Structure formats: structure tokens, C-alpha cells
């Protein structure tokens, strides 16, 4: 004869306890949670073949190079364009070059967040097409307003590979291999503006300024076609969301990813669009590094917009020879890239072996060297040109300066990638907005600065300002981790 169940047995069978409810809920969530099929899932971009990874990074670098070259290749041809359009305005002379950078102020706030909503590929392809069309319309411009408008649109669309490059690297590369990948990618944003005037100078001599835009168009068309053929989506939340959508369709289950916070589309768009500004305002690290790199970046564009006049006026170069003078900057950039990429990855591996872990601040030691090389290069360039020494001396000065720019730009970009990973593109977008504001406005003061103070004291003033930022390097190295992880400065990005 069966014994009656005890009161405890009845309670256990009839009403699950709170612990059981929680366990069942967790199990249900785990079943519905979409993730990779193990650490070696081939769909995860980190597990793609080296050929696939480097193809994507190579194409992003090429897109970045073309967009960055477009910012300056037109500079030697500006006198021709001003003559064709019957204008002698010194403000328009500078603005028709720097308006491109204005696009880098607006674009990152709109287009980079879109990549975190819809994926890297839709934004990349759309930007490539717009950039291509704008390049063509610049080439056929009939007046200065038309040229300025479509130069602005080129900048708006051209900012996409510049800001998304860091995102692609964060998507594809483990931390120990990001240094070399970033060194390859930074060839675009740093060397492009230097190669541009070299090519543009000889094109202005042999053809017309319009051919500088036709060259950008040809390269842009090649990049657009190659991107459609060989690039794939790399942004993890989008790839997993597509997987979850397919599973919802096939199983009827409520499948979701860990990145799905249950927000509406409006909430997602609002969060994505405001994320770069929130990072800039709420994170002292992002703000400090953005201001730091903006000073150096604006000096680069000041040199780029005044180089032609200085070497033609002081040393009697023609436009082609003045273009060749930019190679000093190029040599410095390439030398810095060759040195810093492998060093950064080796240093990370060493720190992991020594401590068992790494942190983003391990990317910052080269910043100390960069903060010293920038003012040294400016002093050398300014006073040698002021004294009219042999032309090689100021070019050596710009070589030292550009190496300093590389040793500043690289560790800051690398730090933002390692510190913000999934939102690296937004962190770099915030950085790009600030440095682009400086890059567009500071060069406007270049000619008045040199006219008032001369090349020696003018560049010395720039050097003294950069020296004032040297202590930031030491502060970030010693206290960066503490500031970055302080709950007071944490924000829901």
C-alpha cells in the first residue's frame, strides 16, 4: 500500500521553489542565447584564415590611403584652380583644401555609429560609392562653390575607412597581433596625405588640377569593386544577430544574442549616434588622448598646407620639386611604422609572459618618444628654414617630426582599440572628430603665424605647445589604468 506523501513532498511537487524557478529560467535563456559554436567556430572573424584577414585589412588600408591622399593631392594644384575660377582670396585658397577635413568632423558622428547598427559592410560600400561620385563631380567642377561642396562630400564619405579601420582590426585580430595590423592600416591615414602632394605637384605641372581628382576616381573605383568582391562582414554583434534571425525563422524560438539588450530600434539608434560624444564627455581617457593627438595632427596639416609656399618662396622650388619635399614626412612615417608595429606586439607578448595578462596601457610607452620627437622636429624645421640653410636640413626636421607623429598616433589608436574593443570604432570616431576640428581650423592660422613670427619662432611656438603635453604621457602610463577603470568615469557605452 502506497504511503501518503509528506507535506514536504507535496510542496516540492506542487510549487517549485524560487531557486528552481531561477534555474529553469537560466536554462531557458541559455537555450535561446545565440553564440559561437565553440572557440574555433570558423564563422568568428578571429578564426578566419590569415588570407581572409589580411585581404580585409589590406583593402581597408587601401581605401584609407586613397581617402587620405585625396585630402592633400589637390594642394599643389590650388593656384591653378584659383586662376581658372578667377579668384585671389587667400581664405578660399586654404579652405578649398581644408574643407575636406570638415567632412571628418561630421561624418564620424553619423556613419561610424551606423556601422554598429547595421554592420561594417553596408556603411563601407555606401561610403565608397558616394566618395567615387563626389570625386567625379570635383573633377568636373565649374566654380569654387561646386568644388567646395563636393570636396566636403568627399570628406564626409572618406572618413569611413579612416574611422572604421580600428573597428576592423578589433574584429579580426587577437590582441597580440593588432600592432602589426594597425601599422599596416596606419599607412593610409599618415602616408596618404604626404604622397598626395608629391603626385599632385607633378600632375599640376604636366596636366591640370582636375587630373588629381580623376586619379582619385580611378583608385576609388578599383577600391569599390574590390571591396564588393572580397570583403565580408566582420562585426560580431551583426554576424551573431544574423545567425539568431536564421534560427528564429527555422525553429520558431525566441533566439537572441548576448548583445541584444531588448532595446527598440529608436533606442539603438539614439545610443549608437550619441556613443562617440558620450565617450568624449564621460571618459577622461578618450578626451585627453583626443586633445593630445589633435594638437599633433593639426600641426601635420599646417605643414601640408604651407609647405608649397615655403619651399617655393624660400628655396625657389617649382611645384614638382616642392611636392618632392613632402617625402621627408613620408620617410619619417614609414620609419616609425617599421619600428613601432613589431615592437608593440613583442612588448605585449613580453608583458603577458611576465605578468600573465596585458592591459591597454601596455601600448603607451612609444608615446613618450613621440612627445619628444615632435617638438625636436619642429625646432629643426623652423629655424633651418628661417636661416635658409641647405634645403635638406628642414626636410630632415620634418622627417623627425613625422616620426614623432607616428609614435603618437599609433599608441593612441592602439590603446583605444584595446580599451574599447567592441566599440573601438566609436572611440576612434570621437578621437577623429576632435582632431579633424583642429586639423581644419589650425592650418588657417599657418600663413598669419609665419608672417607675424617668422618660420623660426612660429614653429617654436608650436613646439612649446606640444611640449606642454609631454607630462600627459607620464600621467597616462602611471595612472591610466586607474582612471580608465574608476567607477566614477565608467559609462554605459
N, C-alpha and C positions, 0 to 999 in steps of 0.2 A: 504494500500500500504506500503510495507516494506521500511523503511528508509535505505539509504545507510550507510554502516559502516563508522565510523570516521577513520581518519588516524591512531589514536592510536589503535583502534580496529583491523585494518588491520595488523599493525605491531605486535600486540600481537598474532594474529592467524598465521601469516606467518613465523615469525622468533622468536624463543624462546630467551629470554634474557639470559645473562650469568648466572644469578642466577638459572634460570630454568634448564639450561644445567648441572650445577653443582649438582643440586638437583636430576635430573634424573640419573646422573652418580653415585651419592652416593647411591640412591635407588637400582640401578642395582648391585653395589658392595655388598650391604647388602644382596641382594637376593643370590648372588653367594658365600658369605662368610660362610664357614662351621664352626660351633662352637657347644658347648654342647647344648642339648635340655633343657635348664634351669639350675639353680643352683643345682638341685637334680638329674641330669642325672646319672643313675646307671653306664653308661659307663665310667664316670670320675673316675679315681683311688681314688681320695679323698673321693668319695661316696661309695666305696666298703665296704662290711661288715668287721667288726673287724677281723673275722676269716680269710678272704682273705688277709687282710693287714698283719696280724701278721704271716701268713704262708709264705708270700713272704719275709718279713723281717727276719723271723727265718731261712729260707733256705739260704738267702744271708749271714747271720751271720755264719751259719754252714760252708758254702763254704769258708768264710773269715777265720774262725778258722782253718780249715784244711790247707789252703794255708799258713797261718801264722805259724802254728805248723811245717809245712814242712821246714820252714826256719831254724829251730833250733834243731829239733828232732835228726838230724844226728850228731850234735856236739859231744856228748859223744862217738859216735862210730867211730869218725875220726881216733883215734890212731889205731884201728883195721884195718880200710880201708888202712891206710898208710902202715901198716905192711904187709897186703895182697898184696899190689901193690909194695912193696919193695922200699918205698920212705921215706926219713927222712927230706925233705925240710920243714922248718918252714913256708915259704911263702905259699907253697901249702897247708900246714896244715890249715892255716887260710882262704885261698882263696876258698878252696873247700866248705867252709861253707858260706862265704860272697858272692860268685858268684851268689847265689840265689837272693840277693838284687840288683845285677846289672840288672837283668831282670825287676826289679821295676823302673829302670831308663828309660829304652827304652819302655817298654810296655805301660805305661800311655799315651805316646805321640802318639801312633798308635791306640791302642784298645779302649781307652776311647772316643776319638773323633768319632770313628766308631759307638759307641752307640748312638750318637746324630745325626747320619746319617741314620742308619738302625734300631735303636731300642735297648733296653736293652737285649732282649731275644736272638737274633741271636749271639750277642757277648758273652753273658753268656754261652750259650750252646756250642759254638765253643771252648771257653777257657776251659770249664770243660773237654771236650774230649781230648784236647791237653795236659792238665795237667795230666790226667789219663794215657795217653800213655807215657809221659815223666817219670812219676813215675815208671812205669813198667820197662822202659829202664834203669833208675838209679839202680833199684834193681838187674838187671842182668848185670851191667857194668863189663867189663873185664879189664879195665885200668883206670887210673886217667883222661886222656883227655876225654874219653867217659863219665865218671861220671860228669866232669865239664860241658861239653856241655849240657847234659840233665838236670843238676841242673839249668843251665841258662834258658833252655826252660821252666822248671817248674816255675821259677820266672817270665818269660815273660807272661805266661798264668795265673799264680796265682795272678798277680797284678789286674786282672779284678774285682773280688768281693771286693777287698780292695778299689779300686778307685770308683767303681760303687755303693757301699753301700750308700754313701751320696746322690747319684742321686736317688736311690730307695726311700730313706726317704723323699727327697724333692718332689718326685712324689706322694707319698701316704699320707703323714701326714700334717695336718694344723700346723701352727707354734707353737700353744700351746701344741702340743703332740709330737713334734720332739725330745725333750730332752730324754724322756724315750725310744723312738725308737733308738736313737743314742747310749744310754747307753747299750742297748741290743746288737746292732751291734758291738760296740767297744770291746765287749768281745772277738771277733775274733782276730783283729789285735794286741791287747795288751796282752791278756792272752795266746793266742796260742803259741807265742814264748817262754813263760815261762813254760807251761805244756809240751812242746816238749822235753826239756832236761830231765825232770823228767821221762817221759816214755822211752826216748831213753837211759838213763843211765842204767835202769834195763834190757832193751832189749839187750844192749851191753853185760851185764853180763850173761844173760840167754840164748841168741841166738847169732845172729851176726848182724852187722851193716845193712845188707841187709834187715832185717825184719822191720827196721824203715821205709823203702820205701814201703814194702808190706803193712804195716799198713796204710800209707797214700793212697796207691792204693785202699784198701778196702773202706776206708771212702770216697775217691773221687768217686768211682763207685756208692756208695749209694747216694751221693750228686747229681751226674749227673742224675741218674734215677729219683730221687725225683724232681729235677728241671724241667725235661721234663714233669712230670706228673702234678705238682701243681703250677708252676709259669706261670704268664701271663704278657703280655707287659704292662708296666706302664708309658712309656714316652709319655707325652701328645701330642707333635707335630706329632709323628708317628701314634698314635691312631686316631687323627683327620685327618691326611693325608689319612689313610686307609678309613675313612668314606667319605672323599671328593672323593676319587677314585671310591668308590662304587656308589656315587651319579652321578659322571660324566658318568659312564657306563650306569646307569639306566635312566638318564634324558637327557644326551647329552649336559648339560650345562657346562659352564666354572667354575666349583666349585673349590674353593681353601680355605686354612685356613689362619688365621692371621699370621702364622709363615712362610708362603710361600712368599718370597721376590722376586720371579721371577728369581732366580739365576739358572745358569746352574749346572749340576752335578759336573763339574770341579771346579766351583766357590765354591760350597757347600763343596766339599772335601777339597779344599785349606783352606777355612775358619775354618772348623772343626779341621783339623790337626794342624793348627797354633794357634788355640784359647788358649790352655794351655800356650804356650810360650808368646803369646801376653798379657795374663793376668799377667804373671810373670813379664814381662818387663814394661808394661804400668800402672799396678796398684801397687802403693807403699804398699797398704794394703796386697795384696797377697804376695809380695816379703818379707815384714817384717815378716809376720806370717810364711812363708815358712822357712826362716832362723832361726826364733825362735824355731820352732818345730824340725828343723833338728838337732840343737845342742843337744837337749834333747834326740831325737830318736837315734842319733849316740852313745850317752852315754849308752843307753839301750843295743845296740848291742855290744858295747865294753865290757860291763859286761857279756853279754851272751857268748861271745867268750873267755873270760878269766876266768870265774867262775870255770870251772872244774879244771884247772891247779892250781888256787889259793887254793881252798878248799882241793884238793888232796895234794898239796905241803905244805901248811901252817898247815892244820889241820889233815892230814893223812886220809881223806875220801877215800873210794873206789868210783868207777864210779856211783854206785847206790846211795850212800849217797850224793855224790856231786850233783847228779840230784835233790835230795830232797831239797838241799839248795836253789834251784830256787823258792821254794814255798813261800819264803819271798816276792819275787817280785809279785807272784800271789795274796797273801793276800792283798798287797797294792793296786793292780789294782782293785780287787773285792770290797774292802772297798771304794775306790774312786768312782767306778761305782754306788754302792748302794746309796752313798750320793749325787753325783752330778746330776744324771738324774732327780730325782723328784724335787730337789732344782731348777734346771734350768727352768723346766716347771712352777713351782709355782711362781718363780720370774717373768717370762714373764706375767703370768696372773695378778700378782700384779701390774706390770708396766702398763698393758693395762687398768686396773681398775683405776689406779691413773692418768695416762696421757691421756687415751683414745686411745692410739696407742703404738706400740712397734717398736724397731729398732734393727738391728743386734748387735749393741754394748751392748745390754742388756744381751748378752750371755757371756760377757768377765770378769765379776767380779771374778769368780773362778780362772782366770789366775793369779791373784795376789797371791793367796795361793800357787798355783803350782810353781810359780817362787821362792818362799821361801823354799818350801819343798825339791825341787831338790838338791840345794847345802847342805842343812842340812843333807839329807840322804847320800850324797857323803862323807861329812866330817866324819860322824859316821862310815860308812862302811870302809873307807880307814884307819883311824887312829886306829880303833879297831882291824882290821886285821894286821896292822903293829905292834901293841903291843901284838898280839897273845892272846887277851882276849878270854873269852869263845866264842865258835862259834855262839851262839845265838845273840851276840851283832852285828857283821857285818850283820847278816841276818835281824835284826831289822832295821839296817841302809838302807838295800836295800828295805825293806818294806816302809819306809818313802820316799825313792827315787821314787819308783814305784807309790805311791800315788800322788807324785808331777807330775810324767809323765802323769797320768790320768787327773789331774787338769790342765794340759797344753794342752794335746791332745784333750780332749773333747770340751772345749770352742772354740778352734781354728777351729775344724771341724764344730761345730755347727754354728759358725759365718759365715764360707764360704757357708754353706747351705742356711742360711737365707739371706745373702747378694747377692748371685748369682742365687738362685732358679733354673730356667730352665737350666742354665749352671753350676749348682753346681758340676756335675761330672768333668767338665773341670777344675774348680777351685781347686778341690781336687786332680786332676791329676797333676796340676802344683806343688802343695804342695808335692805330693808323689814323684815326680821326684827329687826335691831338697833334701828332707830328705833321699831318697834312695841313692843319691850320697854320702851324709855324712855317712849314715849307712853302705855303702860298704867300704869306704876308712878309716874312723876314727878308726874302730876296728883293722886295720892293724898296727896301732901305739900303740896298747894296751900293748903288751909284752915289746917292747922297752921302752915305757914310764915308766912302773913299774920297769924294770931292771935299768933304769937310776935314777929315783927319789924315788923309793920305793912306796909301796902301800899308805902310808900316804900323802906324798907330791904329788904323781901322781894324786890321786883322788882330792886333794885340788886344784891342777891346773885346773882340770875340773870344780870344784865347783866355782872357781873365774871367769872363763869364763862365766858360767851360770849366776852368779850374775851381770855381766855386762849387761845382757839383762833385768834385772828387771825393769829399767826405761821405757822400751818399753811398759810394761803392763800399766803403768800410762798414758803414752802418748796416747795409743790406747783408753783407757777408756775416756779420756778427749777430744781428738781431732779426734778420729777415724771416726766419722760421717762426720766431716768437710772435712777430707782428702778423704774419700770414695766418697763423693758427689761433690767434686770440679771438675768443668768442665775441668780443665787442665789435670786431671787424668782419665777422662772418655774415654772409648774406645768402639768401636763398636764390642762387643764380639759376 
